[in-house]
Amino acid sequence: GVITKQTKPISPYFKEMRRGNMPNDKEFLRLNPVERDSILMEYPHAEKFIRLHVGADEFINAIERYCYWIDDMDYDEAMTIPPIKLAVDNVREYRINSKDKTLHIQAKRPHQFREFFECGTNALLVPIVSSEIRKYIPIGFVPDKTIVPNSAQVVYDADLLTFGVLTSLMHNLWVRKNAGRLENRFRYSIFLCYNTFPFPKINEEQKTRLTALAENILLTRE
């Protein structure tokens, strides 16, 4: 049969999956570890405005990156830190001068990514694009307060059952059938791969077993 796009998961066990935060910052709001350490050495109080930044590339290749994450109520305080103010001024300039008119509106809040979603206790990250050579798509949890950009999709405060199902061979075969392609690589779609996945109803014993298997995957990775 033909699979059609679904705007919500058809499985009652799955929470909403959403695209990560679109930066639209020309990388001015993002930092490598050396930049982060340099800023914190001179301005230790800047730590409250710096978060771990994990997208598809960072997750798959174990790359360490950070970003500025500034709540509206903390804007004035953040602007007292020169490197942060410079970064925000650069984002404003970039957005105002962009040919993309939608960025002109975003220039009014240059201290933030286009979206401002952050995880609570955890976030389950699914890269949008991954290699067709892999038997399993690299999927995993990132810690609380991590910022996930739009190179990945995310289920905020996901449980182990969801992780176990998404990492299963059954789901990976479903993705191979329904995902789009970027060249030959898989392009994971929320609407065609996640929301449409026909996961059956299970009893508490089965749920406990699947959760234990998911824990084993995480322990093995450790």
HELIX and SHEET records of a PDB file:
HELIX    1   1 PRO A   33  GLU A   42  1                                  10    
HELIX    2   2 PRO A   44  PHE A   49  5                                   6    
HELIX    3   3 ALA A   56  ASN A   61  1                                   6    
HELIX    4   4 ASP A   72  ASP A   74  5                                   3    
HELIX    5   5 TYR A   75  ALA A   78  1                                   4    
HELIX    6   6 PRO A   82  ILE A   96  1                                  15    
HELIX    7   7 LYS A  101  GLN A  106  1                                   6    
HELIX    8   8 LEU A  160  LEU A  166  1                                   7    
HELIX    9   9 LEU A  169  ASN A  178  1                                  10    
HELIX   10  10 ILE A  190  TYR A  194  3                                   5    
HELIX   11  11 GLU A  204  ARG A  221  1                                  18    
SHEET    1   A 4 ARG A  18  ARG A  19  0                                        
SHEET    2   A 4 ALA A 152  TYR A 156 -1                                        
SHEET    3   A 4 ASN A 122  PRO A 127 -1                                        
SHEET    4   A 4 GLY A 140  PRO A 143 -1                                        
SHEET    1   B 3 ARG A  30  LEU A  31  0                                        
SHEET    2   B 3 TYR A  66  TYR A  68 -1                                        
SHEET    3   B 3 ILE A  50  LEU A  52 -1                                        
SHEET    1   C 3 VAL A 129  SER A 130  0                                        
SHEET    2   C 3 ARG A 185  ARG A 187 -1                                        
SHEET    3   C 3 GLY A 180  LEU A 182 -1                                        
END                                                                             
